[in-house]
Amino acid sequence: MSMFRSKTYTAFELGVLKTCVICVGMILGAYFPLYVKKFIWPIAIIAIATYIRAMYFYWRDKS
């Protein structure tokens, strides 16, 4: 299995990846203001879950 292999994502897989990136961006990019600090754990859990799911989509061997 090559790390640099080409991969065609489905719309759902791309949505999961984008959700992961948005959650991480909300946590890091907002620099932890009060409205983000209130929801830090739910956002972090969503980010971790979507990250794991996105990695599963990438590393799953369909052959």
C-alpha positions in Angstrom: 0.0 0.0 0.0 1.5 3.3 -1.1 0.9 6.5 0.9 1.0 8.5 -2.4 -1.5 6.4 -4.3 -4.3 8.2 -6.1 -7.7 8.0 -4.5 -11.1 9.0 -5.8 -13.4 10.1 -3.0 -17.1 9.8 -2.9 -19.2 12.8 -1.9 -19.8 11.3 1.6 -16.1 10.7 2.1 -15.3 14.2 1.1 -17.9 15.5 3.4 -16.4 13.6 6.4 -12.9 15.0 5.5 -14.2 18.5 5.2 -16.1 18.2 8.6 -12.9 17.1 10.2 -10.9 20.0 8.8 -13.7 22.6 9.7 -13.8 21.3 13.3 -10.0 21.5 13.7 -10.0 25.0 12.1 -12.7 26.2 14.5 -10.7 25.0 17.5 -7.3 26.3 16.3 -8.2 29.3 14.1 -10.7 30.9 16.5 -7.9 31.2 19.1 -10.2 29.9 21.8 -12.6 32.8 22.4 -15.4 32.3 24.9 -18.0 31.1 22.4 -15.6 28.3 21.2 -14.5 27.4 24.7 -18.1 26.6 25.6 -18.2 23.9 22.9 -14.6 22.7 22.8 -15.3 19.1 23.9 -18.1 18.4 21.4 -16.1 20.0 18.6 -13.0 18.0 19.6 -15.0 14.8 19.7 -16.5 15.4 16.3 -13.0 16.3 14.9 -11.5 13.1 16.3 -14.4 10.9 15.0 -14.3 12.4 11.5 -10.5 12.2 11.4 -10.6 8.5 12.3 -13.3 7.9 9.7 -11.4 9.9 7.0 -8.3 7.8 7.7 -10.3 4.6 7.4 -11.6 5.8 4.0 -8.1 6.5 2.8 -6.3 3.4 4.1 -9.1 0.9 3.4 -8.0 -1.4 0.6 -10.8 -1.9 -2.0 -8.8 -4.4 -4.2 
